[in-house]
């Protein structure tokens, strides 16, 4: 008899029709999975098989716009979710209203006339989550922010829920396994052989998702709040695709091929499919081939191996729309070009896709969010060190410095946007363009994680040079650019649940300091890197702890909160450490002015 192994995860909710959603599950055997809602909406799908595991992504149709409805998961005629002994509230699907707009812009009462709910859009985001200690045991890194959020929402039905969770990388750690996972690995192979206590194959990847998503509170939260996900390095291995030399060294090991193929396979199954709309799923040839086969393992292995060999053949990036909020989630790991002299964060096709996704029909959105697992703007010293290191590795100071630069790059994780200088410059110009012109959105925000602390950075563009003519590469004015009309911000939030060593706290604080900036300028001169197209200042932070940020967007209003999970005698609690408006008209969101 088939049962439910993992899930359900509520993934995609259609903000255009308000009537469609997708729910991901893993079953114990081949079967047909049905999702049945209290309002009569439903959907069913047969499972597909990969490496002895059985999955379904159920498309639920007939949902009522502007409603919240409980749902059940059935296999055959047997209900498998919620469990009979459930102590948490029913899982629900909430859909946006699709009421016809009356006029452009926000109405005086704060409602948005674009079809979204009067409460606007609430988007919570963060990255870097170790699985919580099982059974609520002692946790050396403190309370898990995701578990604590789930507990608060479960305990208070009236609490404001996110409309979507953005999980910005390192959902699982293939290279840093827990004691429980290591015991499972040791039961099936000799850990004295490479890759040791790290993940070796697809089956072992399933252990990570079991451990991370079976936590009762997290399981309930992901069943009732839609989620968007993207990978970062630890989903495969630390420093994934740092450089061409790193890639050559990894490909020379006997275990790497299986790791990368299994990592891409498991990401496709557990995370990527749920990012897609039903229409995108229907048009996906890999999804069609895997579903059509009695066992889709070989089809998926072939796809993953070909993707590793030629990353440009697959796009992991995607675009989502929440009323008049546009989210563009960008793959900053697998889409890289690594050859020295050609290094780029995104290959040419990916860069063109990103440009189109950002600039297409700007009048259709009031806020542009770009999800990048890696921050665009870092503390200035870190940015300058990465740009300097990239110049050394490219040979600007000769081969000895280049060898030193490569060692330093790997040892210090110098592989953010700044480590790809031309990509940084192009991305910066794209953000300026997106924030310029008569249809410019109110805010353009880059949402990131990775660096195990939270902060707000705001760029300053130089004034345009009136002596320069129009830039032939854009339609946006003078070649030196100029400040955009939109508020442009880097919002970084990490970790959700991980360690924050004292060295990281000290190093990142120093990176923002005046002395740190001076050292950065010295490195820039030594590396002959030239000036950055923007300067920036720290508008908030740094904050250290297990934490989540939430953007609340009403029409053209925008506000930001940061909460941290804190231990107390009453149990873990979410403590607000920041409430701040990002646009001048956002006072109504908090009832008071907290300008950034």
C-alpha positions, -999 to +999 in steps of 0.1 A: +000+000+000+014+033-011+020+060+016+033+096+018+071+097+023+077+135+020+056+166+016+032+180+007+049+212-004+027+240-018+048+254-045+032+275-073+001+296-068-011+315-099-015+352-092-031+359-126-061+336-124-062+330-087-075+295-094-045+272-099-017+259-077+008+230-076+015+206-048+047+184-047+048+151-029+069+120-026+051+087-022+064+053-010+053+034-042+040+042-077+005+055-074-019+083-083-018+112-059-049+134-055-052+168-038-088+176-027-097+210-014-126+220+009-140+244-017-143+217-043-110+224-062-089+193-069-062+178-090-046+144-094-014+130-110+004+097-113+038+095-098+070+094-118+100+074-107+136+084-102+162+061-086+136+041-068+117+071-055+082+082-066+072+118-070+042+137-081+036+174-088-002+178-087-018+207-105-048+219-085-075+237-105-108+253-097-096+273-067-117+303-057-098+336-062-093+356-030-099+326-007-082+303+018-092+266+016-080+236+035-068+206+015-061+169+019-038+146+000-052+112-010-036+081-024-063+059-039-093+065-015-070+068+016-062+102+031-025+104+038-024+141+047-030+156+072-020+126+094-046+113+118-027+125+148-020+160+134-013+185+161-009+214+136-036+233+118-049+220+084-028+228+054-043+255+032-040+271-002-045+309-002-053+325-036-051+362-045-082+382-054-086+389-091-111+418-088-110+440-118-089+472-113-105+506-113-075+527-119-037+527-119-018+531-087-027+524-051-061+535-038-063+558-008-072+529+015-040+510+006-057+485-017-039+477-049-061+480-081-040+454-099-060+424-087-040+415-055-055+413-021-059+445-001-032+433+023-007+436-005+021+411-010+043+397+018+075+380+007+098+364+033+133+354+023+165+340+036+192+313+029+215+288+045+196+263+066+210+234+084+183+209+094+171+214+129+180+191+157+155+162+157+128+162+184+135+197+195+169+187+211+197+210+221+207+231+191+242+245+193+235+272+166+203+284+182+167+282+172+158+277+135+141+308+121+119+287+098+108+264+126+101+293+148+081+311+121+060+279+116+053+276+153+041+312+155+018+309+125+004+275+137-003+290+172-020+321+159-043+317+130-047+356+128-010+362+124+001+376+091+015+349+069+039+354+040+024+351+006+055+333-005+088+321+009+120+327-011+146+302-002+178+317-017+202+288-016+218+261+006+185+244+013+206+213+020+243+208+027+258+181+006+293+187+021+284+193+057+263+164+069+248+160+103+256+131+127+223+114+119+230+116+082+266+104+086+253+073+104+230+066+075+259+070+051+281+047+071+254+020+070+257+018+032+294+025+024+329+030+038+333+066+049+371+063+048+368+063+010+361+096-008+339+116-006+339+104+030+310+119+051+298+140+022+270+131-001+280+106-029+249+099-050+212+105-055+200+082-028+221+100-002+207+133-015+173+121-005+186+117+031+192+155+032+157+164+020+142+138+044+161+154+073+153+190+063+117+188+052+104+161+076+107+184+106+070+187+117+068+225+118+087+230+086+067+203+069+035+221+078+048+255+069+059+244+034+025+227+029+007+259+035+030+288+023+041+287-014+078+287-020+103+297-046+138+282-044+172+284-061+205+266-053+238+279-041+271+261-036+264+239-006+235+223-024+263+207-043+297+216-026+314+246-011+330+268-038+310+251-066+322+266-099+346+290-083+370+289-113+382+269-142+411+255-122+388+245-094+365+227-119+395+209-135+407+196-101+372+184-091+366+166-124+399+148-119+386+131-087+369+097-090+337+108-071+329+142-085+310+131-116+284+112-095+281+140-070+274+167-096+250+145-116+232+135-085+231+170-072+215+184-104+191+155-105+179+159-070+177+197-074+155+192-105+132+169-086+130+185-052+133+222-060+133+232-096+100+216-108+080+234-081+094+268-093+076+264-127+040+273-136+017+246-150+022+260-185+060+258-182+058+223-169+036+213-198+063+227-222+093+211-205+106+182-226+126+167-197+096+166-175+076+150-202+102+123-209+106+115-172+069+112-167+064+091-198+090+065-187+083+037-163+116+047-147+129+082-155+163+077-139+183+074-171+165+103-188+172+125-158+208+113-155+214+121-191+199+155-187+221+163-156+253+150-172+247+171-204+239+201-183+271+198-163+291+194-196+273+224-212+256+246-186+242+269-214+218+242-225+197+245-193+181+275-176+175+272-139+166+309-136+129+318-137+104+347-134+074+349-112+047+376-109+027+385-078+002+411-088+023+441-096+055+427-081+079+409-105+104+384-091+133+373-113+153+345-097+188+342-111+211+312-112+245+325-101+262+290-099+256+268-128+254+295-155+289+307-150+316+310-176+349+300-159+377+303-184+401+331-174+398+360-198+361+351-204+349+348-168+312+358-164+287+352-137+261+344-165+267+330-199+256+351-229+222+334-233+215+337-196+225+373-195+202+380-224+174+362-207+179+382-175+178+415-194+146+406-211+130+393-179+139+425-161+131+451-188+101+436-206+070+457-201+081+478-171+047+494-168+033+461-156+050+462-122+055+485-093+084+466-076+112+446-092+128+419-071+159+400-083+167+369-063+204+362-064+218+337-039+250+358-039+249+394-029+255+420-056+268+446-031+292+434-004+310+453+023+334+475+004+366+458+015+353+424+005+342+438-028+375+453-035+394+422-024+373+400-048+379+424-077+416+426-069+418+388-067+400+384-101+427+407-116+455+387-101+440+355-113+437+370-148+475+377-148+476+414-143+506+410-120+522+380-136+520+342-132+533+340-096+506+364-084+481+345-105+489+312-087+487+330-053+453+345-064+438+312-073+448+297-039+434+328-021+402+327-042+394+291-031+405+295+006+385+327+011+354+320-011+361+350-033+335+342-060+306+367-056+295+392-083+326+413-075+348+384-085+333+386-120+340+423-126+325+427-161+294+408-150+292+431-119+294+462-141+267+449-166+244+438-138+248+472-122+239+490-154+209+467-159+196+477-124+201+513-133+182+509-165+154+490-148+150+519-123+150+546-150+124+560-173+088+571-170+076+536-161+103+530-134+091+509-105+091+523-070+118+499-058+144+476-074+157+452-048+183+425-050+175+398-025+204+376-014+218+354+013+251+333+015+272+355+038+257+345+072+245+379+082+220+405+072+224+440+060+210+467+037+232+484+012+222+513-010+242+523-042+250+558-053+254+564-090+277+591-103+261+621-120+260+618-158+287+635-178+270+661-200+299+660-224+291+624-233+267+615-260+240+588-259+252+554-250+249+533-282+244+501-261+212+514-244+183+536-248+186+551-214+207+582-220+243+593-214+271+567-213+280+575-177+244+567-167+230+587-138+210+579-108+178+559-114+144+572-103+137+539-084+150+532-049+176+505-056+187+483-026+207+453-018+188+433+009+208+404+023+195+379+048+214+349+060+214+324+077+180+309+084+197+283+106+235+280+107+266+290+126+279+325+127+316+323+138+331+353+156+356+357+128+327+363+103+312+389+126+345+407+130+355+405+094+322+418+079+320+446+104+356+456+095+347+454+058+323+484+062+347+504+083+368+534+071+400+515+076+386+486+056+376+510+027+411+524+027+426+489+025+402+481-003+414+511-023+450+500-019+441+465-032+423+482-062+455+501-070+476+471-068+453+451-090+447+480-114+410+472-113+397+507-121+367+524-104+334+506-097+305+520-117+287+527-083+296+534-047+274+523-019+268+527+018+255+505+045+219+516+052+213+490+079+231+462+098+250+441+100+228+418+120+239+384+131+216+355+141+192+330+126+168+353+107+143+361+080+135+393+062+100+401+049+091+427+023+055+440+025+045+457-008+013+478-011+009+493-046+040+515-048+046+513-010+073+491+003+084+482+039+109+458+053+111+438+085+138+416+099+131+390+126+155+368+145+148+335+163+156+339+200+156+313+227+135+320+258+119+303+288+087+301+268+105+285+238+119+300+207+104+333+197+107+356+167+120+390+177+117+420+154+150+438+151+140+460+122+109+477+108+116+501+081+098+518+052+117+517+019+095+543+001+083+577+015+046+567+013+051+535+033+042+550+067+007+534+066+022+499+065+036+502+100+015+531+112+047+551+118+076+564+098+108+544+099+127+557+069+157+538+056 
